[in-house]
Amino acid sequence: MFDMFGFMDMADNYGERKVARYEEGVVMVDTCAVTDSDQPYETAVAHPLYNNGDIIIVEMYDDKAASKVGHDKWVKIMTEGELPNELRDVSSNCIATMIRDMDDMIFEKDPE
């Protein structure tokens, strides 16, 4: 089970928690260790066509090796070919699960 205030453990230590980060043009894909979710690693993406450009947690992982593979997968999804029609926020942090229901966690791609 996650710690409701686990996010406080992540303040000011992103450099230590970072697994990988891709930023080019309007696309950001970030993978890092977290302390406020059911799994210890997650990948977030940001793109102006989804969620008003705010981040969406798209995948979570049990270990660092899996997070590296997942990060590369999401860079490819967000940069090669057509973008997905929707992205689902899979975050299990306490705040996200308290303020949203499952339908609110799906972000459709805005018309271009």
Secondary structure, DSSP 8 states (H G I E B T S, - for coil): ---TTGGGGGTT-HHHHEEEEEEETTEEEEEEE-SSSSSSEEEEEE-TTSGGG--EEEEEESSHHHHHHHHHHHHHHHHSSS--SEEE-----HHHHHH--GGGGEEE----
